[in-house]
Amino acid sequence: MNDDLLAIIEDLTRLDVVIEHLATVPETPSGMAYQLQMLYTGFEKAAEKCLKSVNVKIPSTEAYHQKLLDEFFKHFEFRENEAKMIRNLLAFRHFSRWAYGQKLIPDRVQELRAGALEVWPSVKSTLMRHMGIGDTDLLPFS
């Protein structure tokens, strides 16, 4: 197994820990927001490595994150609901970082959390299928 694939597996393992925490630890809206940011950031790191594996590099610009997702979804086919959830997480991450200290709407954060928990298993499965990663390749929680 090459180093890039191992790095993606490590990213997915870390994301499993984030999802587990998001699913089991009751939190305040700001705590959930932080976990949702962590989920998107971890996904983006894995997406960068996946694009690297097909020789795609995204130039560093103000629209980097959006271009990264555009290229990612161009090279790796995901279901509409999976792509929508990922794009919603990106939008939320940008909003919550810029609105730091502002009061979050608890119902909206909970809705995004529920959507992430519902869709993440299929996002992970789709990503693993595209990268040729089997369930036995995954690392245990650490």
N, C-alpha and C positions, 0 to 999 in steps of 0.2 A: 504494500500500500504506500503511495507516495505521500510526501509531507503535506501537500496542499489538501489532499483528501483527509488526512489525519487531522489537520487543522479545522476543517469543516465539521468533522465528527466531534471534535472538542467543543466547537461553537454550539452544535446541537445539544450536546450534553449539558452545557451551561444553561442553554435556553430551557431545557427540561426542568432544571432547578428553579428558574424564574417562574415558569408556568405552575410548578408545584406550589411555590410560595403564593402566587397570585390566587390559586384555587383554594388554598387551605387556611390562609392567615387572614382573618377579618381585619380590615384596615380602614383608615380614614380615607376620604377622597384623595388627599395629597399623597398618602402612602400607596394607594392603588395607582395614582398617576406616575409615581416614581417607578413602580414595577412595570407599567405599560411602556414607559420610556426605555427601560432596560430591555424589554422584549423586542422593541423595534430596533434599538441599537445593536443588539446581538444578532437579530435577523440580518440587518444591513451588513454587518461584518461577514456573515456567512455568504451573503449575496455577492459581496466584493470578491471573495475567494472563488465562488462559482464562476463569475465572469472572467476572472483571471485564468481559470482552467480552460476557457474557450477563447483565450487571447483577446479579451475586450478590456480596455482601460478607459475609465471615465475621467475626462479632464476636470481639474479642480476649478470650478466656477461657482457663482452664487446659486446656480440651479443644480448643483452636484447631486443632491439627494433625489430630486425628481428625475434627473437624467439616468441616474443609477437604476431606479425602478423601471423606467421606460426600457432601458437596454436589457435589464434582467428579464422582464416579461416578454421581450421580443425573442430572447434566446431560450427561455425556459417557460413552457406552457403551464399555466396555472388556471384553475377554475375562476370564474368571475367573482364568486364570493370570497375566495382566498385573496385574490389581488385587491379587492375592495377593502378587506380587513387590513391588509398590509398598508395600503395607501391611507386609510383612516388613522392607523397608528402613526404614520409619518406626520400627517397633519396635526394630530394631537400632540406629538412630541414637540413639534415646532411651536405650537400654541402654548403649551404648558411651560416651555422654557422661557418664552418671551413674557408670559403673563405671571411669572414667578411672584408669589406674594398675593396674587389676586385670589378671590374665593372661587373655587371650582364648583360646578353644578354637580352635586352628588349623583343624581339620576343619570346624567350623561356619562360620567366616569364609570358608574356601575354598568351601564349599557355597553360601553366599549370593552370593559373587563369581561362581561358575559360573552360578547362576540368573539373576543380573542380566545377565551377558553373553549368556546364551541368550535372555532375554525382552526385553531393551531394544530391539532392532530393531523388534519388533512394537509395543511401547509407543510408540515414536517415530512409527512409521507411522500408528498409530491416532490419535495426537494431531494429527499433520499433516493427516490426512483430516478430522477434526472441525473444524479451524481453516481448512481450505481452502488449506493450504500445499502447494505442489508441490516436487518434488525440485530443480527449477531455482531455487527461491526461496532455498534454503539457502546460507549463506555458506561459503566455504572455511575450513579450519582456519587460525587465526591464532596 
